[in-house]
Structures are given as C-alpha cells and as structure tokens.
Amino acid sequence: MIEFRFPDVGEGIQEGEIVKWLVNEGDNVKQDDVIVKIETDKAVVDIPSPVSGRISKINFKEGQVVKVGEVLVAIDDGKTVSNEIKKEERKSVGVIGELEEAKEEVETKVLKKETSKTENRVLALLSVRKLAKEKGIDLNLIKGTGKKGETTKEDVENYSGEKVKPSGIKIDKKYDLYGYVDRIPLKGVRKTIAVNMLRSFRETAPVTSMIDVDITHLWDVREKEKEVAEKEGVKLTFLPFIIKAVVDALKLHPYVNSSIENEEIVLKKYYNIGIAVDTEAGLIVPVIKRADIKDINSIAKEIVDLSNKVKDRTIDIADLKGGTFTITNYGSIGGNYGSPIINYPECAILGVGRIEELPRVIDEKIVVRRILPLSVTFDHRIVDGAEIARFLVEIKKRLEYPALLLV
C-alpha cells in the first residue's frame, strides 16, 4: 500500500484546495495518470499517480484544503504491505507484542488526559466564565488580552460570533446585530491574494506618484499597426506599447527593477514584466519573460495567450514567477487613478487608467487630446520620489513620441 502525499509542486507552496477528483475509491490507475486537480498558488495543478494500482482510500473531499506532506490517497500497488497488515502481524507475534500494543494505548490515554487538563487552564473570572457559558462560547477558543493573559468580558463580547456547543459542534450565525449576513470562506486564490497583500504592506514602504500622458499620436499609430497585427492573428492593445516604454525606463532607472534581499538591494539585469489579469477568483499575475528582447506584436500575442491560460486555469506555475516589475490595467474596466499595491518583493508597480478625451492647451489654443493617467506605487526604502518622477517622465516621453518605441 502506497501512501501518496501531496508534493511541493512549486517554490513556497504550503497548501492547495482540492478542485476535482478524477478517480473514485476502487478505481484502477496507471502510473502518471492524473488523479486529482488541485488549486495552489493561483494555478490549478494536475497531480499524477506515482504508481500503478487501485485507489484504496481518498482522504480529502473536493473543496477541502490539503497541506504539503499530508496523505492525499492510499494506492494498493500489490507490492507494499499495508500498515494494517503489519499491525496484525505484530499482534500475532505473541504476548510480548500485545503487551507493547497495550502500553501504547495506556500512554495515549494518559496523554489525552494531560492534554485535556492543559486545555482547561483558562485564566478568567467567574463572571467572565458565566458570560461565556450564557453565550455558548468555549473559552479555550478565545485569546485573552488581560495583563496576565486572562480572558476578559470584552474578549467574550468581541468574539467573532462563532458559537461552539460543548459537544464541539461549530455554529456560524447567519446574522449579526443589524441583520442577516453571508459568510464566505477565505480560501483559494482570494486567500493567496490576502496573504500576499498583507506581506506587501508589512515588508515595504509604499508611496504612489501619478502623471498624465498625452497619447494622441500613439492612438493613431496603434490604429495603423492594429490592422497589420490582425492579419497575423494578433490583438493589438495599448498594453504592449506601455510594456516597451516601461522596459526602456527601467534600463535608465535600474533601482526600480530591483528588490531587497538580506539587507541588500538586488538590481535585476533582466526585465520580466508581470501583467495583472482580472478573473472571477481575483487578480492573477502571469509574467512576460525577457520583455526587453521581444517586439510589440510578440508581446501582444503573449499577453493574449497568458491571459487565456489564466482565465481557464491552465496556467503553469512557472509562468507566475520571476517577475521584476508589474503592470495592472484597471482602465480596461473604467478606472482612472489608483494606488496599486506592490507585488512583493518587487520595487514598484504601474497602474494604468482609462483613456479619456480631455481639453489641453497647445500653442495657446484649447484642443481635445487623448489622455492616459498612470500611477506608480514604489518602495520608498529603495527609491525616492524624485527618481520615480524621472522614471514616469521617461515612460511619458516614449508614449507621447511612439516612434521611440518602434526603432
């Protein structure tokens, strides 16, 4: 019997959510047959069977979270002796073996008894215990905030509202003090985003700078190039032009293309640009590797390919890693300005707003121009506002004079 444990399918992976089992208990599988799909680190990964055999037991249901190292399934390969058989063999050895089994049982009971005693050692006044009992709250579930770690009345009153019966059955209330509510588990992609965003705020000193760009000329260039691109099966948006402008600006301002590691600023001499893609589950960021050596049409095609893979959840984990700078385009859904959160451990992220026709003064005349708002959030530990201002000016220059991007 083989106990197949959830493997580490990518750097830093700690857990995944079971999306779909492709086998049932009792099914026969061959080695390398995909047996389960698991969502982890923003991607759905196909997990193959390590051996040929029969699925003896499935330990997790669809929707449950499995941690790296936990047993996913037991597979009877017809070779390995199961733990149950080994146990029976130990029992049949003789009196000594059975005595050893009994000793283990006694030790287990003692351990459980000691554990239960430890769990009941909650520091709280009788009035607090009475209040918790009236509310049906297990004091063991509340972290005391008193001076000596004791649980206070405020701790009980401020408890999240999850009522636990003495039997251990958990009840989630469908209402609060003001009305009915829905409780949505924080899991999967949403949980990953939450963890990463909190880490970004803890590990960086974020500041946002903004600028307006007149892309009237770029609009005309893109309209002409779009027809050529369509003949090659490429959907040409403004994003490839922005990526090329960003890469040029990063070359002139290398600290913006860096990260902090072990109290050192690491300047990246490669340019991997992450593109935030909006999905039903949340933002997922595939990475365009070596954007500096790719032309406009190649980048445009890669954006479409990666976006499609993200949306149908077939993206490879490798395509989500290695970014040095990220772009998020909230203008595509109508947003103007924003303060995007840095994609840690990168130094900065560019937010792209909605293009609008606005009045501008040119040669003492009021004319209508196409204006693109840009916002850069940067880590002030690495770069200062003056450098980011110059960085934005370089991007602006290239977008306002697109001939610089097509050279």
QUIHUHU-V52526 format. One record per residue. RES is the residue in three letters. SS is DSSP state (~ for helix, > for strand, _ for the rest). NEAR is the number of other ideal C-beta (glycine too) atoms within 10 Angstrom. D_LAST is the distance of its C-alpha to the last C-alpha in Angstrom with 2 decimals. Layout:
BEGIN
res->RES ss->SS near->NEAR d_last->D_LAST
res->RES ss->SS near->NEAR d_last->D_LAST
END
This chain:
BEGIN
res->MET ss->_ near->19 d_last->63.19
res->ILE ss->> near->18 d_last->59.58
res->GLU ss->> near->16 d_last->58.41
res->PHE ss->> near->20 d_last->54.66
res->ARG ss->> near->15 d_last->52.98
res->PHE ss->_ near->23 d_last->49.68
res->PRO ss->_ near->13 d_last->47.20
res->ASP ss->_ near->12 d_last->44.36
res->VAL ss->_ near->16 d_last->41.50
res->GLY ss->_ near->17 d_last->38.77
res->GLU ss->_ near->9 d_last->38.40
res->GLY ss->_ near->7 d_last->40.40
res->ILE ss->_ near->18 d_last->41.89
res->GLN ss->_ near->12 d_last->45.41
res->GLU ss->> near->17 d_last->46.42
res->GLY ss->> near->27 d_last->45.59
res->GLU ss->> near->20 d_last->47.07
res->ILE ss->> near->21 d_last->48.74
res->VAL ss->> near->16 d_last->46.98
res->LYS ss->> near->11 d_last->48.92
res->TRP ss->> near->18 d_last->51.47
res->LEU ss->_ near->14 d_last->51.23
res->VAL ss->_ near->18 d_last->54.69
res->ASN ss->_ near->8 d_last->58.14
res->GLU ss->_ near->12 d_last->60.95
res->GLY ss->_ near->9 d_last->62.78
res->ASP ss->_ near->14 d_last->59.82
res->ASN ss->> near->12 d_last->59.19
res->VAL ss->> near->19 d_last->55.71
res->LYS ss->_ near->10 d_last->54.15
res->GLN ss->_ near->12 d_last->52.11
res->ASP ss->_ near->11 d_last->48.43
res->ASP ss->_ near->14 d_last->49.30
res->VAL ss->> near->13 d_last->47.48
res->ILE ss->> near->21 d_last->50.28
res->VAL ss->> near->24 d_last->48.60
res->LYS ss->> near->18 d_last->45.38
res->ILE ss->> near->22 d_last->44.79
res->GLU ss->> near->20 d_last->42.36
res->THR ss->> near->25 d_last->41.13
res->ASP ss->_ near->19 d_last->38.24
res->LYS ss->_ near->23 d_last->36.69
res->ALA ss->> near->24 d_last->36.90
res->VAL ss->> near->18 d_last->39.71
res->VAL ss->> near->20 d_last->40.66
res->ASP ss->> near->13 d_last->42.85
res->ILE ss->> near->20 d_last->45.68
res->PRO ss->> near->13 d_last->47.38
res->SER ss->_ near->23 d_last->51.00
res->PRO ss->_ near->15 d_last->51.55
res->VAL ss->_ near->16 d_last->54.63
res->SER ss->_ near->14 d_last->56.51
res->GLY ss->> near->22 d_last->59.46
res->ARG ss->> near->16 d_last->60.85
res->ILE ss->> near->20 d_last->59.53
res->SER ss->> near->16 d_last->62.54
res->LYS ss->> near->14 d_last->61.39
res->ILE ss->> near->18 d_last->58.38
res->ASN ss->_ near->15 d_last->58.35
res->PHE ss->_ near->19 d_last->55.82
res->LYS ss->_ near->8 d_last->55.52
res->GLU ss->_ near->12 d_last->52.41
res->GLY ss->_ near->12 d_last->51.07
res->GLN ss->_ near->11 d_last->52.52
res->VAL ss->> near->18 d_last->50.56
res->VAL ss->> near->19 d_last->50.97
res->LYS ss->> near->11 d_last->50.18
res->VAL ss->_ near->14 d_last->48.91
res->GLY ss->_ near->11 d_last->52.04
res->GLU ss->_ near->13 d_last->54.22
res->VAL ss->> near->14 d_last->55.87
res->LEU ss->> near->23 d_last->54.17
res->VAL ss->> near->23 d_last->56.65
res->ALA ss->> near->19 d_last->59.57
res->ILE ss->> near->25 d_last->59.36
res->ASP ss->> near->16 d_last->62.50
res->ASP ss->_ near->15 d_last->61.47
res->GLY ss->_ near->10 d_last->65.11
res->LYS ss->_ near->9 d_last->64.96
res->THR ss->_ near->14 d_last->64.69
res->VAL ss->_ near->9 d_last->67.87
res->SER ss->_ near->14 d_last->67.31
res->ASN ss->~ near->11 d_last->68.20
res->GLU ss->~ near->9 d_last->70.97
res->ILE ss->~ near->11 d_last->72.62
res->LYS ss->~ near->11 d_last->72.38
res->LYS ss->~ near->12 d_last->74.02
res->GLU ss->~ near->10 d_last->76.84
res->GLU ss->~ near->11 d_last->77.35
res->ARG ss->~ near->14 d_last->77.71
res->LYS ss->~ near->12 d_last->80.27
res->SER ss->_ near->9 d_last->82.30
res->VAL ss->_ near->10 d_last->82.54
res->GLY ss->_ near->9 d_last->85.52
res->VAL ss->~ near->7 d_last->86.85
res->ILE ss->~ near->9 d_last->84.70
res->GLY ss->~ near->14 d_last->81.51
res->GLU ss->~ near->13 d_last->82.69
res->LEU ss->~ near->10 d_last->83.71
res->GLU ss->~ near->12 d_last->80.21
res->GLU ss->~ near->12 d_last->78.77
res->ALA ss->~ near->10 d_last->81.24
res->LYS ss->~ near->10 d_last->80.31
res->GLU ss->~ near->10 d_last->76.67
res->GLU ss->~ near->9 d_last->77.77
res->VAL ss->~ near->9 d_last->79.87
res->GLU ss->~ near->10 d_last->77.02
res->THR ss->~ near->10 d_last->74.73
res->LYS ss->~ near->10 d_last->77.30
res->VAL ss->~ near->10 d_last->77.77
res->LEU ss->~ near->10 d_last->74.03
res->LYS ss->~ near->10 d_last->73.76
res->LYS ss->~ near->10 d_last->76.71
res->GLU ss->~ near->10 d_last->75.23
res->THR ss->~ near->10 d_last->71.86
res->SER ss->~ near->9 d_last->73.58
res->LYS ss->~ near->9 d_last->75.43
res->THR ss->~ near->9 d_last->72.26
res->GLU ss->~ near->11 d_last->70.56
res->ASN ss->_ near->9 d_last->73.50
res->ARG ss->_ near->7 d_last->73.33
res->VAL ss->_ near->17 d_last->71.67
res->LEU ss->_ near->13 d_last->72.52
res->ALA ss->> near->20 d_last->73.55
res->LEU ss->_ near->13 d_last->76.50
res->LEU ss->~ near->7 d_last->78.91
res->SER ss->~ near->10 d_last->77.76
res->VAL ss->~ near->22 d_last->74.15
res->ARG ss->~ near->14 d_last->75.29
res->LYS ss->~ near->12 d_last->77.30
res->LEU ss->~ near->19 d_last->74.33
res->ALA ss->~ near->22 d_last->72.12
res->LYS ss->~ near->13 d_last->74.91
res->GLU ss->~ near->9 d_last->75.28
res->LYS ss->~ near->13 d_last->71.55
res->GLY ss->_ near->11 d_last->71.62
res->ILE ss->_ near->21 d_last->69.04
res->ASP ss->_ near->18 d_last->69.22
res->LEU ss->~ near->20 d_last->69.09
res->ASN ss->~ near->13 d_last->67.57
res->LEU ss->~ near->13 d_last->64.35
res->ILE ss->_ near->19 d_last->64.05
res->LYS ss->_ near->8 d_last->62.74
res->GLY ss->_ near->17 d_last->65.14
res->THR ss->_ near->12 d_last->63.88
res->GLY ss->_ near->14 d_last->67.18
res->LYS ss->_ near->7 d_last->67.74
res->LYS ss->_ near->6 d_last->69.14
res->GLY ss->_ near->10 d_last->66.96
res->GLU ss->_ near->14 d_last->69.53
res->THR ss->> near->24 d_last->68.63
res->THR ss->_ near->18 d_last->69.31
res->LYS ss->~ near->13 d_last->70.12
res->GLU ss->~ near->11 d_last->66.68
res->ASP ss->~ near->20 d_last->65.09
res->VAL ss->~ near->22 d_last->67.10
res->GLU ss->~ near->10 d_last->66.39
res->ASN ss->_ near->11 d_last->62.63
res->TYR ss->_ near->19 d_last->62.42
res->SER ss->_ near->10 d_last->59.75
res->GLY ss->_ near->15 d_last->62.38
res->GLU ss->> near->13 d_last->62.35
res->LYS ss->> near->15 d_last->66.05
res->VAL ss->> near->16 d_last->67.41
res->LYS ss->_ near->10 d_last->70.84
res->PRO ss->_ near->8 d_last->73.14
res->SER ss->_ near->6 d_last->72.61
res->GLY ss->_ near->7 d_last->68.92
res->ILE ss->_ near->8 d_last->67.73
res->LYS ss->> near->11 d_last->64.73
res->ILE ss->> near->11 d_last->64.65
res->ASP ss->> near->10 d_last->61.54
res->LYS ss->_ near->12 d_last->62.71
res->LYS ss->_ near->9 d_last->61.16
res->TYR ss->> near->9 d_last->61.74
res->ASP ss->_ near->9 d_last->61.64
res->LEU ss->_ near->5 d_last->63.69
res->TYR ss->_ near->6 d_last->62.02
res->GLY ss->_ near->6 d_last->61.61
res->TYR ss->> near->8 d_last->60.31
res->VAL ss->_ near->12 d_last->57.07
res->ASP ss->_ near->5 d_last->55.02
res->ARG ss->_ near->10 d_last->54.16
res->ILE ss->_ near->7 d_last->50.96
res->PRO ss->_ near->10 d_last->50.61
res->LEU ss->_ near->10 d_last->47.61
res->LYS ss->_ near->15 d_last->46.32
res->GLY ss->~ near->19 d_last->43.54
res->VAL ss->~ near->20 d_last->39.98
res->ARG ss->~ near->13 d_last->41.36
res->LYS ss->~ near->15 d_last->43.27
res->THR ss->~ near->18 d_last->40.29
res->ILE ss->~ near->18 d_last->38.25
res->ALA ss->~ near->13 d_last->41.24
res->VAL ss->~ near->12 d_last->41.62
res->ASN ss->~ near->16 d_last->37.94
res->MET ss->~ near->15 d_last->37.82
res->LEU ss->~ near->12 d_last->41.03
res->ARG ss->~ near->12 d_last->39.78
res->SER ss->~ near->19 d_last->36.61
res->PHE ss->~ near->12 d_last->38.86
res->ARG ss->~ near->8 d_last->41.22
res->GLU ss->~ near->13 d_last->38.72
res->THR ss->_ near->23 d_last->36.19
res->ALA ss->_ near->11 d_last->36.43
res->PRO ss->> near->17 d_last->34.25
res->VAL ss->> near->16 d_last->33.09
res->THR ss->> near->19 d_last->30.81
res->SER ss->> near->17 d_last->28.52
res->MET ss->> near->16 d_last->27.00
res->ILE ss->> near->16 d_last->24.59
res->ASP ss->> near->16 d_last->23.78
res->VAL ss->> near->24 d_last->20.31
res->ASP ss->> near->17 d_last->20.00
res->ILE ss->_ near->22 d_last->17.69
res->THR ss->~ near->18 d_last->18.96
res->HIS ss->~ near->15 d_last->15.66
res->LEU ss->~ near->25 d_last->14.15
res->TRP ss->~ near->15 d_last->17.40
res->ASP ss->~ near->12 d_last->16.87
res->VAL ss->~ near->16 d_last->13.35
res->ARG ss->~ near->18 d_last->14.87
res->GLU ss->~ near->10 d_last->17.91
res->LYS ss->~ near->9 d_last->16.16
res->GLU ss->~ near->20 d_last->14.13
res->LYS ss->~ near->14 d_last->17.41
res->GLU ss->~ near->9 d_last->19.30
res->VAL ss->~ near->11 d_last->17.14
res->ALA ss->~ near->19 d_last->17.30
res->GLU ss->~ near->11 d_last->21.04
res->LYS ss->~ near->7 d_last->21.66
res->GLU ss->_ near->10 d_last->20.42
res->GLY ss->_ near->9 d_last->22.69
res->VAL ss->_ near->20 d_last->20.12
res->LYS ss->_ near->12 d_last->20.92
res->LEU ss->_ near->23 d_last->17.81
res->THR ss->_ near->15 d_last->18.69
res->PHE ss->_ near->18 d_last->17.02
res->LEU ss->~ near->18 d_last->17.56
res->PRO ss->~ near->27 d_last->14.55
res->PHE ss->~ near->23 d_last->12.29
res->ILE ss->~ near->25 d_last->14.84
res->ILE ss->~ near->26 d_last->14.82
res->LYS ss->~ near->24 d_last->11.16
res->ALA ss->~ near->24 d_last->11.95
res->VAL ss->~ near->27 d_last->15.19
res->VAL ss->~ near->24 d_last->14.02
res->ASP ss->~ near->17 d_last->11.92
res->ALA ss->~ near->22 d_last->15.14
res->LEU ss->~ near->25 d_last->17.38
res->LYS ss->~ near->14 d_last->16.01
res->LEU ss->~ near->10 d_last->17.01
res->HIS ss->_ near->18 d_last->20.23
res->PRO ss->~ near->13 d_last->21.56
res->TYR ss->~ near->18 d_last->24.95
res->VAL ss->~ near->27 d_last->23.65
res->ASN ss->~ near->25 d_last->22.76
res->SER ss->> near->23 d_last->26.35
res->SER ss->> near->17 d_last->29.92
res->ILE ss->> near->16 d_last->33.45
res->GLU ss->> near->9 d_last->35.60
res->ASN ss->_ near->5 d_last->39.09
res->GLU ss->_ near->5 d_last->38.65
res->GLU ss->> near->9 d_last->35.44
res->ILE ss->> near->14 d_last->31.88
res->VAL ss->> near->14 d_last->29.80
res->LEU ss->> near->14 d_last->26.13
res->LYS ss->_ near->18 d_last->24.11
res->LYS ss->_ near->9 d_last->21.52
res->TYR ss->_ near->12 d_last->20.22
res->TYR ss->_ near->22 d_last->18.63
res->ASN ss->_ near->19 d_last->20.76
res->ILE ss->> near->29 d_last->20.42
res->GLY ss->> near->23 d_last->23.62
res->ILE ss->> near->23 d_last->23.83
res->ALA ss->> near->20 d_last->27.23
res->VAL ss->> near->20 d_last->28.73
res->ASP ss->> near->16 d_last->31.80
res->THR ss->> near->14 d_last->34.72
res->GLU ss->_ near->6 d_last->38.43
res->ALA ss->_ near->16 d_last->39.19
res->GLY ss->> near->16 d_last->36.67
res->LEU ss->> near->20 d_last->33.12
res->ILE ss->> near->26 d_last->31.84
res->VAL ss->> near->23 d_last->28.62
res->PRO ss->> near->25 d_last->26.94
res->VAL ss->> near->21 d_last->24.21
res->ILE ss->> near->23 d_last->20.79
res->LYS ss->_ near->18 d_last->20.86
res->ARG ss->_ near->12 d_last->17.99
res->ALA ss->~ near->23 d_last->15.42
res->ASP ss->~ near->15 d_last->13.05
res->ILE ss->~ near->10 d_last->12.84
res->LYS ss->_ near->20 d_last->12.65
res->ASP ss->_ near->11 d_last->10.21
res->ILE ss->~ near->20 d_last->11.04
res->ASN ss->~ near->16 d_last->13.85
res->SER ss->~ near->14 d_last->15.32
res->ILE ss->~ near->22 d_last->15.71
res->ALA ss->~ near->23 d_last->17.21
res->LYS ss->~ near->18 d_last->19.64
res->GLU ss->~ near->21 d_last->20.66
res->ILE ss->~ near->22 d_last->21.40
res->VAL ss->~ near->14 d_last->23.74
res->ASP ss->~ near->14 d_last->25.37
res->LEU ss->~ near->22 d_last->26.11
res->SER ss->~ near->17 d_last->27.32
res->ASN ss->~ near->12 d_last->29.69
res->LYS ss->~ near->17 d_last->31.06
res->VAL ss->~ near->24 d_last->31.71
res->LYS ss->~ near->15 d_last->33.52
res->ASP ss->_ near->10 d_last->35.70
res->ARG ss->_ near->17 d_last->36.27
res->THR ss->_ near->11 d_last->35.22
res->ILE ss->_ near->21 d_last->32.49
res->ASP ss->_ near->13 d_last->32.94
res->ILE ss->~ near->16 d_last->33.72
res->ALA ss->~ near->12 d_last->31.14
res->ASP ss->~ near->19 d_last->28.42
res->LEU ss->~ near->19 d_last->29.79
res->LYS ss->_ near->17 d_last->29.64
res->GLY ss->_ near->13 d_last->27.39
res->GLY ss->_ near->22 d_last->25.31
res->THR ss->_ near->27 d_last->24.02
res->PHE ss->> near->26 d_last->22.97
res->THR ss->> near->24 d_last->23.94
res->ILE ss->> near->22 d_last->22.87
res->THR ss->> near->24 d_last->25.65
res->ASN ss->_ near->20 d_last->25.14
res->TYR ss->~ near->19 d_last->28.53
res->GLY ss->~ near->21 d_last->27.13
res->SER ss->~ near->14 d_last->27.30
res->ILE ss->~ near->8 d_last->31.08
res->GLY ss->_ near->8 d_last->31.44
res->GLY ss->_ near->16 d_last->31.20
res->ASN ss->_ near->15 d_last->29.81
res->TYR ss->_ near->15 d_last->30.13
res->GLY ss->_ near->17 d_last->31.32
res->SER ss->_ near->14 d_last->32.04
res->PRO ss->_ near->21 d_last->30.81
res->ILE ss->_ near->21 d_last->32.58
res->ILE ss->_ near->23 d_last->30.80
res->ASN ss->_ near->24 d_last->30.49
res->TYR ss->_ near->19 d_last->32.62
res->PRO ss->_ near->17 d_last->32.09
res->GLU ss->_ near->23 d_last->28.50
res->CYS ss->_ near->31 d_last->28.01
res->ALA ss->> near->30 d_last->26.40
res->ILE ss->> near->27 d_last->25.61
res->LEU ss->> near->25 d_last->23.53
res->GLY ss->> near->25 d_last->25.38
res->VAL ss->> near->23 d_last->23.62
res->GLY ss->_ near->22 d_last->25.96
res->ARG ss->_ near->16 d_last->26.59
res->ILE ss->_ near->18 d_last->24.62
res->GLU ss->> near->13 d_last->27.18
res->GLU ss->> near->9 d_last->27.63
res->LEU ss->> near->13 d_last->29.03
res->PRO ss->> near->9 d_last->30.15
res->ARG ss->> near->14 d_last->28.26
res->VAL ss->> near->9 d_last->29.20
res->ILE ss->> near->10 d_last->26.76
res->ASP ss->_ near->5 d_last->28.27
res->GLU ss->_ near->5 d_last->31.65
res->LYS ss->> near->7 d_last->31.46
res->ILE ss->> near->8 d_last->31.49
res->VAL ss->> near->11 d_last->28.84
res->VAL ss->> near->10 d_last->27.89
res->ARG ss->> near->17 d_last->24.50
res->ARG ss->> near->17 d_last->23.10
res->ILE ss->> near->19 d_last->23.42
res->LEU ss->> near->23 d_last->22.34
res->PRO ss->> near->20 d_last->24.58
res->LEU ss->> near->23 d_last->23.50
res->SER ss->> near->22 d_last->26.02
res->VAL ss->> near->25 d_last->25.73
res->THR ss->> near->26 d_last->28.88
res->PHE ss->> near->26 d_last->28.93
res->ASP ss->> near->24 d_last->31.56
res->HIS ss->_ near->14 d_last->33.04
res->ARG ss->_ near->12 d_last->34.56
res->ILE ss->_ near->20 d_last->31.21
res->VAL ss->_ near->21 d_last->29.27
res->ASP ss->_ near->11 d_last->30.49
res->GLY ss->~ near->12 d_last->29.65
res->ALA ss->~ near->9 d_last->28.05
res->GLU ss->~ near->14 d_last->25.41
res->ILE ss->~ near->23 d_last->24.71
res->ALA ss->~ near->12 d_last->24.50
res->ARG ss->~ near->14 d_last->21.80
res->PHE ss->~ near->25 d_last->20.03
res->LEU ss->~ near->20 d_last->20.24
res->VAL ss->~ near->13 d_last->19.05
res->GLU ss->~ near->18 d_last->15.75
res->ILE ss->~ near->22 d_last->15.38
res->LYS ss->~ near->19 d_last->16.59
res->LYS ss->~ near->14 d_last->14.21
res->ARG ss->~ near->22 d_last->11.08
res->LEU ss->~ near->23 d_last->13.10
res->GLU ss->~ near->16 d_last->14.43
res->TYR ss->_ near->11 d_last->11.25
res->PRO ss->_ near->20 d_last->9.08
res->ALA ss->~ near->10 d_last->6.42
res->LEU ss->~ near->14 d_last->5.69
res->LEU ss->~ near->20 d_last->5.67
res->LEU ss->~ near->11 d_last->3.80
res->VAL ss->_ near->4 d_last->0.00
END
